[in-house]
Structures are given as structure tokens and as C-alpha cells.
């Protein structure tokens, strides 16, 4: 009887340990990475009665998104701070809407993992007179500086180069 109870206890302990080891753990994230964050978009529910107050209250907050012109100005301000050159003296080499291959937004950091989905955003290249500097942006349109050693072209730039 004692052996049976001891075996049952050991079996229960093993099962509890196995279940604890199988629990899903939350991934670690860093604020410095350009990984794509989940964002909420304005969503309205249609309950069939568009005039009801209840239907109008069922919306989520709208996400602020920068347009290309706003993103360009933000990138110029950032480069002016980095380089010491006046924002008005910073030239625009490229500034356009693009599609990035994944959540790295064309600026992957070694050792990081990114969402494997196409991401709309912006690709901006500015010149401070001496060098060209790349700025990348995701769905929110907020540009970030991407060092030359990590900067990769968006999908359509790579496709153009492959055709040559």
C-alpha cells in the first residue's frame, strides 16, 4: 500500500513538472528594434442600425499615422540633429512608399527574429552633403535611422536590380 501511494505521488509530480515545462512563454522584445508592433485600427461594428448610439460608441481609437511628407520632415529633423547640418540644407535622394519583406523593415539586427509578412512603409534616403543616410518606416510611417551596414532595399528596389 505504501509503495502504491509513493508511486502515485511520484507520477503526479512528474506530470506536474511536464505540464509546467510545456507552458508558453512570452517573447522578449527590445524598444530599439524596428520590429513591427501590433497596432489597432479604427473598427466599426455594424449592428444593422447605423443610427443607434450603441453602434457609434463601438469604435476603437484611431492610430496616428504619418504620411510620406510628414515622415520625410521627421527624418530631415533627425538627420539635422545627428549631423549638425541645418534641416533646410539636407537633400532628398529618395522618398517613397514601399513594401518591406518582413518586420525588420529592411534594417535587421543580428540575432533578432522578425515577423515574416510583407509590411507597407516608407524608404527615405537623405544627403547631408557628404554622405547618404537611410531612414526606414513601417505602417505607422514613423521613420528611424538605419545604419548603412544594416540597410537593405525594399522589395521593389531588389526586384529592379535583379532585372538588370
C-alpha positions as CSV (number, residue, x, y, z in Angstrom):
1,X,0.0,0.0,0.0
2,X,2.8,2.4,0.9
3,X,4.6,1.6,-2.4
4,X,1.5,2.2,-4.4
5,X,0.9,5.6,-2.7
6,X,4.6,6.5,-3.3
7,X,4.3,5.6,-7.0
8,X,1.1,7.6,-7.4
9,X,2.8,10.7,-5.7
10,X,5.9,10.4,-8.0
11,X,3.7,10.0,-11.1
12,X,1.7,13.1,-10.1
13,X,4.9,15.0,-9.5
14,X,6.3,14.0,-12.9
15,X,3.1,15.0,-14.7
16,X,3.0,18.4,-12.9
17,X,6.6,19.1,-13.9
18,X,6.0,18.1,-17.5
19,X,2.9,20.4,-17.7
20,X,4.8,23.3,-16.2
21,X,7.6,22.9,-18.8
22,X,5.2,22.9,-21.6
23,X,3.6,26.3,-20.8
24,X,4.0,29.0,-23.5
25,X,6.5,31.8,-22.5
26,X,6.1,35.4,-23.7
27,X,8.8,36.5,-26.2
28,X,11.2,39.2,-25.1
29,X,11.2,42.4,-27.1
30,X,13.5,45.4,-27.2
31,X,12.5,49.0,-27.8
32,X,15.5,49.7,-30.1
33,X,14.5,47.1,-32.7
34,X,12.4,48.1,-35.7
35,X,10.3,45.0,-35.3
36,X,6.7,45.6,-36.4
37,X,4.4,46.2,-33.5
38,X,0.8,45.2,-33.5
39,X,-1.4,48.2,-33.9
40,X,-5.1,48.8,-33.6
41,X,-7.0,50.3,-36.5
42,X,-10.4,52.0,-36.4
43,X,-13.0,49.3,-36.4
44,X,-16.7,49.9,-36.5
45,X,-19.2,47.2,-35.8
46,X,-22.4,47.3,-37.9
47,X,-25.3,46.0,-35.9
48,X,-27.7,46.8,-38.7
49,X,-28.9,50.0,-37.1
50,X,-26.3,52.7,-38.1
51,X,-28.2,55.5,-36.3
52,X,-28.1,53.9,-32.8
53,X,-25.8,55.4,-30.2
54,X,-24.6,52.0,-29.3
55,X,-23.3,51.4,-32.8
56,X,-21.4,54.7,-32.8
57,X,-19.7,54.0,-29.5
58,X,-18.3,50.7,-30.6
59,X,-15.1,52.1,-32.2
60,X,-11.5,51.8,-31.2
61,X,-9.1,54.7,-31.1
62,X,-7.7,55.6,-34.4
63,X,-3.9,55.1,-34.8
64,X,-1.9,58.2,-35.8
65,X,-0.1,57.5,-39.0
66,X,2.4,59.7,-40.7
67,X,2.1,60.4,-44.4
68,X,5.2,60.4,-46.7
69,X,5.6,64.2,-46.4
70,X,5.5,64.1,-42.5
71,X,7.8,61.1,-42.4
72,X,10.3,63.0,-44.7
73,X,10.3,66.1,-42.5
74,X,10.8,63.9,-39.4
75,X,13.7,62.2,-41.0
76,X,15.3,65.5,-42.0
77,X,14.9,66.8,-38.5
78,X,16.6,63.7,-37.1
79,X,19.5,63.8,-39.6
80,X,19.9,67.5,-38.8
81,X,20.4,66.7,-35.1
82,X,22.7,63.8,-35.9
83,X,24.9,65.6,-38.4
84,X,24.8,69.2,-37.2
85,X,23.7,70.3,-40.7
86,X,20.6,72.6,-41.0
87,X,17.5,70.7,-42.0
88,X,17.0,73.0,-45.0
89,X,20.5,72.0,-46.3
90,X,19.7,68.3,-46.2
91,X,18.9,66.9,-49.7
92,X,16.4,64.3,-50.6
93,X,17.8,61.4,-52.6
94,X,14.7,59.1,-52.4
95,X,11.4,59.3,-50.6
96,X,8.6,56.9,-51.5
97,X,6.1,54.3,-50.2
98,X,7.5,50.8,-50.4
99,X,6.8,47.2,-49.3
100,X,9.3,45.6,-46.9
101,X,9.9,41.9,-47.0
102,X,9.4,41.4,-43.2
103,X,9.0,43.1,-39.8
104,X,12.7,44.1,-39.9
105,X,11.7,46.9,-42.3
106,X,14.9,46.5,-44.2
107,X,17.1,47.1,-41.2
108,X,17.6,43.8,-39.5
109,X,19.6,43.5,-36.3
110,X,21.8,40.4,-35.9
111,X,20.3,37.8,-33.6
112,X,16.8,39.3,-33.8
113,X,13.7,37.5,-35.2
114,X,11.0,39.3,-37.2
115,X,7.5,38.7,-38.5
116,X,7.6,37.0,-41.8
117,X,5.0,39.1,-43.6
118,X,5.0,41.9,-46.1
119,X,4.9,45.3,-44.4
120,X,4.0,48.6,-46.1
121,X,6.0,51.6,-45.2
122,X,8.4,54.3,-46.5
123,X,12.0,54.3,-47.7
124,X,13.8,57.6,-47.4
125,X,17.4,58.4,-48.4
126,X,18.8,61.8,-47.4
127,X,22.1,63.5,-48.1
128,X,23.9,65.8,-45.7
129,X,26.3,66.9,-48.4
130,X,28.9,64.4,-47.6
131,X,27.1,61.1,-47.1
132,X,23.7,59.4,-47.8
133,X,21.6,58.3,-44.9
134,X,18.8,55.7,-45.0
135,X,15.6,56.1,-43.0
136,X,13.0,53.3,-42.9
137,X,9.4,53.3,-41.7
138,X,6.7,50.8,-41.2
139,X,2.9,51.0,-41.2
140,X,2.8,53.9,-38.7
141,X,5.0,55.9,-41.0
142,X,7.4,57.0,-38.2
143,X,10.9,56.9,-39.7
144,X,14.0,55.6,-38.0
145,X,17.7,55.9,-38.9
146,X,19.1,52.7,-40.3
147,X,22.9,52.4,-40.4
148,X,24.4,51.7,-43.9
149,X,25.8,48.4,-42.8
150,X,22.3,47.1,-42.0
151,X,20.2,48.9,-44.5
152,X,18.6,46.7,-47.1
153,X,16.5,47.9,-50.1
154,X,12.7,47.3,-50.1
155,X,11.2,44.6,-52.3
156,X,10.7,46.7,-55.4
157,X,14.3,48.0,-55.4
158,X,15.7,44.5,-55.2
159,X,13.4,43.4,-58.0
160,X,14.7,46.2,-60.2
161,X,18.3,45.2,-59.5
162,X,17.5,41.6,-60.3
163,X,16.1,42.6,-63.7
164,X,19.4,44.4,-64.7
